[in-house]
Amino acid sequence: FFFLSDPGAAALWAFSRLPPLLRDVLAQCSVFRGSFDLRAARRVVALPPRHGEAAVVVALSDLVGRCLTQEDATRGRFTLCESIRALAEGARETRARREEAELRHAELFADVATSGETSMDSLALMRDDLDAALGYAHAAERSDLVIRLAIGLDRASRGSGLTTRQLAVLDAALEHAPGDARLVGRALGVRAAALRGVGRMEEAAKDARVALSLSREAGDDRHAVEMLLAVGTAEFQLGELDYLIRSDAGQS
């Protein structure tokens, strides 16, 4: 009766009685903020080789049976309720394992964010995971991951841009940007849009100009067109159209 009146106590009771392996899997899965499938779980959850390749699948099935993880069988996806996720996240004995999983989670979503196969609709559903991964990558000082995740978050936002916090994280990453003209050009385009959204038009115009140059250098024609429009918009709002006229003349 006590458990029925206090679901939190029931969750704590069930979590405390888990075998070490299941507790470890649950702790690593707690890095997911939204639903996840088996492919994502296999990439994020790392177990000693002695457990075999099927260990993650078996463990998730066991956790579902214990009502500590929910499964949408029709979509092949798993979720953790917030109370269970918080317990798994805070468990001292599995904290180090969870922290290792955080970086794998960030690497996974950086790949998803910059994959040409991932639609805007799919990214929008992953927004919480992308944001969490951005925080992990920033803490790990992985500027390459931060930049890719910021690009994904910009796409996921459908034009509303990055938050002030996300913009600050991207700023820090761009100070140590990798030598990839296409990637940096796209990241500067994201920052230009975010700056334009908060009225910092001169900085937005500067970023858009550099992004345009890098996109042309990288042969990223589609992004170059987007940045040419971004430069034009910023210059128009600043009342300075000379740059755009010179740019058009140089391309003709």
Salt bridges, closest charged atoms under 4 A:
ASP24 OD2 - ARG97 NH2 3.05
ASP37 OD2 - ARG77 NH1 3.91
ASP62 OD1 - ARG66 NE 2.94
ASP72 OD2 - ARG75 NH1 3.55
GLU82 OE2 - ARG85 NH2 3.08
GLU89 OE1 - ARG85 NH1 3.52
GLU89 OE2 - ARG98 NH2 3.19
GLU93 OE2 - ARG23 NH1 2.23
GLU100 OE1 - ARG97 NH1 3.47
GLU102 OE2 - ARG98 NH1 2.46
GLU107 OE2 - ARG142 NH1 3.56
ASP111 OD2 - ARG43 NH2 2.53
ASP111 OD1 - ARG148 NH2 2.37
ASP121 OD1 - ARG158 NH2 2.04
ASP129 OD1 - HIS105 NE2 2.76
ASP131 OD1 - ARG165 NH2 2.72
ASP144 OD2 - ARG142 NH2 3.02
ASP171 OD1 - ARG191 NH1 3.02
GLU203 OE1 - ARG200 NH2 2.81
ASP207 OD2 - ARG191 NE 2.58
ASP220 OD2 - ARG182 NE 3.47
ASP220 OD2 - ARG186 NE 2.93
GLU226 OE2 - ARG222 NE 3.95
GLU235 OE2 - ARG209 NH2 2.23
